[in-house]
Amino acid sequence: MNEVPTMGYTLVNTMNYTLAGLIDIDQTQKLLEKFFNAEGVQAAIINLEGVVIVSSPWHRLCADFHRKNEMIGKRCIESDTILADKLLDGNSFSLYGCLNGLTDAASPIKIEGLHVANLFIGQFFMEKPDVAFFRHQAKEHGFNESVYLEALSEIPIIAQNTLPSILSFLTSFAEMIASLGLKQLRQLKTEKELRKSRHSKAHDLLEMRVQERTAELRESEERLRCLSARLLAGQEEERKMIGREIHDSIGSSLAAVIFSLESARSKALQLDGEQIQDLLEIPISITKKAIEETRRIHTGMRPPILDDLGLIAAIAWYCRGFQQSYPQIHIEQEVSLEENEIPDPLKIVIFRILQETLNNIAKYSKAEFVNLSIIKNGGTIELAVEDSGIGFDLNAILSRADCSRGLGLTSMRERASLAGGNLIIQSIPGEGTTIRGSWTVQS
């Protein structure tokens, strides 16, 4: 294999392609931005000369304060340099706590075994930050303390045992995109050679090479699909964990507050009377409302009924709540299967698709009637939701430049596909909309 040193790093063969030329910059940018919005973790791909190829948004603490300050901005550059130097020494993973009180991490991006760039994530904390340190830093460098501490609160805390999996996922994702781009470029080159030699003795050999490259592309696309599935599964698991934490921790703490306030009220009545009791009624009422809000958030993130009683009970519960919120919409339900006939991983998929569908009906359809059915037909589970609303032009929605409404429809299709199923959306303006999903399951 010929290796050509270019711009500080080595590229494969004599094709003279950089990493920036192999990846889809816009697509990768959007993916990193989505990852930032979902996890609160900033990520960037930087070549070996320190040039940023693509990056998600920066946290305000660094972008608006640290890197704009001449004195402590030097610490940021020092952090980047130390991380990069560790990776050049052959390390597969590097962590560094910068002098500004934050933590950064980096991992090398390799294509066919060659180190072509680095993936940085940060800034973040691995434990609860020392607020006194940052108060001192704000005072020392003349920052607005309240705004500075507000920006500090936006920095995520990542447990040390979960950091390697996050970095591994992002690095694998970047390498896969780059490798896919490299294979696409090679296939174009092969096809060009094939056209030139169509009438030569090498035609059969080049035809075989085209087929091999096509097979490689399909394999890469399948791997990319698997990575996407892992991300969705990870997000669902994280929602479940956060929901449990909110319920068990915050809910218990607020309940303890109520108990202590009620106890204080009882003692106050013995001492002074009604005035102190009236003062305590307000915080008790507010705290009770906070508990109810905590329970509402917990239920919205992942309904406990789905894990405790199953999908059929969760659908009935959700439809009852939907009709209470939208009494003008009547839902007819048909459920013709048993709970044990539905695979556990499929339950959350069907529930989320149904949730998105009913939300769309409430927002856009102006429907009065909805027919919902979930049945088992042979070895296939079928979901159908049909409304009597105004319908819409599906092609026009999916082709809109801002993708504002098309994103939800695309997300439902992706969920169904990643679970091994198929989702069909049919809509005619003035005649309503039908959503049909189907999944083949083992008996």
N, C-alpha and C positions, 0 to 999 in steps of 0.2 A: 504494500500500500504506500503510495507516495503521500508525503505530508508536507504542506507548504506553510511556513510561519508567516502569519499575516496579522498586523495590528496587535502584536503582543501575544497572540495565541495561535494554535495550530488548527488548520482546517483539513478536511478529508480530501484526498485526491488532488486534482488540479482544477477543481470547479470554482475555487476562490469565492465561496459564499460565506457571509457572516451570519451570526445567529439572528441579527435583526432582519436579514434578508430571507430567513427560513420560516419565521413565525408570522402569523397574521397579527400585526400590531394592534389594530382596532379591536379584534375579537379578544385577544389576550388582555387588553386594557379593561374591557367590559367585564371579563371574568374576574380579574383582580379586584375591580370595584365592587362586584357582587359579593366576593369573599369578604371584603372589608365591611360591607354593610351587614353581612350575616354574622361575622365573628368579631368585628371590631379590631381586626389585626391588619396593620399596614404591611404590604408586600411589594418588592421591586425586583426586577431582573436587571443586573448591571454587568457589562462586559469587563474583561480583565484590565482594561485601561481606565475603569472607573466611570464610564459613560452609561447613564441610565437608559435602558432600551424601552422599558415599560414599567409603570408604577401605579399603584392605587393611591388614593388621597393620603396626605400626611396628617398625623395628629396635630392639633393646634398647638400643643405644648412645644413641639419641636419646630413647626413651620413658622409660628407667629412669635415665638420667644427665643428658644435656644439658638437656632440657626441664623437668626437676625441679629444676635448679640455678638459683637466682635470677639469678646473675651471667651465666652463659653462656647461659641460656635466652633472654635478650634478643637474643643473636646469632641464634637460630633465627627469632624474629619478624622481625628485620631482614632475614634472608635471604628469608623469604616475601614481605615487602613489596617488596624490590628486584626479585624475579622478576616479581611481579604488575605493578609499574609499567612494566617493560620491555615487557610484553605489551600494556598499555594504550596504549603509544606506537606500536602497529601491528606490532611484531615477530612473526614467525611461530614463533620458537623462541628460548628464553632459557636460558643456563647461568649458574650462580653458584657460586663456591667460598666457602663460609661460613667465618667466622672460627674455627669449631670444627674445621676440617680436613677437612670433607666437601664433596661436590658435590651440588647439586640442579639439576633442570631442569624447565622448564614450557613448555606450548604452549596456545594459545587453543582453546576449543571454540566453533565457530560453527554456527548453524542458519540456513539460508537467507541466509548472508552476515552475520549479526548475531552479535556477540561476547556470549555469554551466561554463560560460565564458563571456568575454566582447569583443565587437567590437569597435576598435579605428579607427578614421579617422583623418588625419592631416599629415603634418601641412598645414595650410592655413591662409588666411587673411579674415576678414569680411568687410574690407574697404581698401582703398589705403594705403600701408605701409609708415611709416615715414622713408625715405631713410637716413636722417641725423642720426637717431638712429643707423642704421646698419653701416653707415660709421664710427661712433664713436666706435661701437663694433668691427669692423674689425681692427681699429687702436689700440684699447685697448688690443686685444688678438693676434696681430701680423699676421692677415690674409692678404692674397693678396687681396687688395681692389677690383680690377677690376674683378677677378674671383669670389670673394665673392658676389659682386653685380649682376654679371651675374647669379649666382645660385639663388639669391634672386628673380630675374625676373621670374623664373620658378615656384614660389609658386603661386597657384591659389587663386583668390578672390571669395569667395562664399557669395552670399547675404544671410542675416540672415533668410529671409522668405523661402528660398529653402533648408536650411541645414537640418531641421527635416525630410523632405521627402527623402533626400539622405540617411540619417542615418537609417530611418525606412525601406527603401528598402533593404539596405545591411544587416541589422539585420534580417529582415524577410527571406531574401534569405539564410543566414547562418543557421537560425533555421530550415528552410524547408529542407535543405540538411541534417542536423543532424537528424531531425525527420524521414526523409525518410530512412536514414541508420539504425536508431533504429528499424523501422518497418520491414526492410529487415532482420535484425538479428533475430527479434522475429519470423518472418515467417519461417526462416530456422530452428529455434528451434522447432516451431510447426510441421513443416514437418518431422523433425527427430522423434518427439514423435509419429507422425502418423504412420511412418514406423514401429516403435517398437510395436505399439498397433493395427496393422492392423487386427489381428484376435481376438481382445478383444471387450468387450461391449462398450468401449469408442470410437470406430472407427467413428461412425456417428458424435459425438460431436467434435472430432478433425477435421474431414472433414469440418464441418461448420466453425470452427475457421480459417482454411486455406482460405476458401472463404472470410471470413470477412477481413483477413489480405490482401488478394489480392485486394479487393475493396478499402481498405485504401491506398494501394500503388498507385492504379489508380487515386484516388482523389488527393494524394500528387503530382503526376506527372502532373496532370492538373493544380494544383495551381502553380507549378514551371513554367509551360508553360505560364500561365497568367502573372507571374512576368517578364518573358523574353519579353513578348509582351509590357508590360509597359515600360521596359527599351528602347526597340526600338522606341516606340512612343515618349518617353521623349527625346531621341537623335534627332529625326526628328524635334520636337518642338524647341529644343535648336539651331539646325542648322538654322531654320527659323528665330529665334530671333537674332542670331549672324549676319546672312546675312543682316537683316534689319538695325542692328546697324552699320555695316560696310558701308552700302549704305548711310544711313541718316547722320551719324556722320562724318566719315572720308571723305566721298565724299564732303559733304558741307564745311568742313574745308579746303580741298584742293582747292575747287572752290573759296573760299574767299582769299586764298593765291594768286591764279592767278590774281584775281581782283586787289589786292593791288600791286602786282608786275607790272601789266600793267599800273596802275596809276603812279607808280614811274618812269616807263620807259617814260611815256608822259611828266612828269615834267623834267626828265633828258634831254630830247631832247630840251626843251626850254632853258636849262641852258648851256649844254656842248656839246651835239651832239652825234655822232655815237658811240664813245667808250663806254660810259656808257650803251647805248642801247644794244650793243653787249654783254656786261657782263650780262645783265638781260635776254637775250634770252635763255641762258642755263638753269637757274632755272625754267623759265616758261615752257620750253620743258619737263624738268624732271617731273615737277608737273603735267602736262597734262598726261604724261605716267602713273604716279601714280594713277590718277583718273581712267584711263582706266583699270589698273590692279585691282583696287578696284571693279570696275563694273564686271570684269571677275570673280573675286573670289566670289562676291555676287551671280552671275548667276550660277556658278558651284555648290555652296552649296545647293541652292534650286531655280530653275528657277522661276522668278516672273511670267512668262507666264502661269505656271501651276496653280497658284492661281488666276490670272487675267482672263485668257481665257479658262482654262481647259485642260484636258489630251490630247484631239485630236489635239489641236493647239500646245501643248508642244511636242508631238511626231513628228509632221511635222517640227517644228523648230529644234528639236534635229537632225533629219535625214538630214536636209539641212546642218547643221553645220558639221555633220559627213562626208558627202560626199565632203564638201570643204576640210576637213582635209585628207580624204582618197579617192581621185578622182578615184583610181583604183577599188574601190568597188561600184557597182551599187545596189541601193535599190529599189525594187518594193513594193509599199504600198497598202494595201486593208483595208479600214475602213468602216465597215457596221453596225454602231450603232450611236445613238445620244448622245451628251454630258450628257444630263439629265438622261440617262439610266445607267450611271456609278456612283455608290455610292462614295461620297467624300473621305472616308478613303481608298478606293481601288485605287484611282488615283495615289497617291505617290508610292504605292506598285508596280503597273504595270510599272510606269515610271522607278523606280530603277531597276527592273528586266530587262527591255529593255535596260537601260543604261549599266548594267553589261554585258549583252549578246553581245551588239555591241562592247563594249570595248574588250571582249574576242575574237570576230571575227577579230578585227583589229590587235590584238597582236599575235594571234596564228594560225588562220585558213588558211591564204593565199587565201581566197575566192575572187572571182570576182563578184559574184551575191548573193544577199540576198533577200528573200521573207519575208515580214512582214505583218501579218494580225491581226486585232483585230475586232472581230465580236460578235454579240449577237445571240446565238442559243437557242431559247426558253427562259428559265429562267437562262441561263448560259452565262457568258462573257468568251470568249476564246481568248487567245493570242498565236500566233505561229510565231516563227522566224526560218527560214530554210536557211542555207548557203551552198554554193557549194565548201567548202574548203576541207582540207586534213583530217578532222575528228580526232578522238583520241579514245583510249581505256578507256572508262569511269571507269571501275573497277580498272584499274591500277592507274588512276589519283586520285580517291577517297581513295585508300589504301596507297598512298605514305606516308612515315613516316613524312616528313616535312609539308605535307598538303598545300604546297605553292599554287598550282593551285586548289586543291579541295576545299579550303576555300570559294572561290567565288561561286562555284556551290552549296555548302552546304548553304551558306547565301541566295541565291536565293530561294532554297527550303524552308528554314525556313521562309522567308518573305511571300511566298505564303501560307504556312501552317498557320501562325499566323493570316492571313487575311481570314481564313476559306476556302482556296482553295487547289489546288493540282498542282504540277509542275513535268513534265516528261521530262527527258533529254535523247535523243537518239543520238548516234554517232557511226559511223563505219569508221575505218581508211581507207582513200582514197575515201570516199563517202559522206563526209560532216556531219553536225550536225543539229539537230532539237530540239528546246526548245518549249514545249507546256504547257501553264498554263490555268487553268479553275477555275472559281469562280461562285457559285450559288448565285443569287441575287433575291431579292423580286421584283415582277413586280410593 
